[in-house]
């Protein structure tokens, strides 16, 4: 028998991995959970690139697919 999901949590897929997050979590919240808050990253949700200025406004939904790319300096 399947276990009912906690309504205060949802699951999103980050770079292909299942990741539990709070319901109504924003991109900013997800980055904080992943330890990436304040880092230079690019984020796409369901293949749509999210502008950094919108991270705090874009709310994730159950089963959203999030891709995160970290900027790497070189020289």
Protein Blocks (a to p, Z undefined) as FASTA:
>chain_A
ZZdddfkbccddeehiacdddehiafklmmmmnopghiacdddeehiacdfklmmmmccd
ehiacddddddddZZ
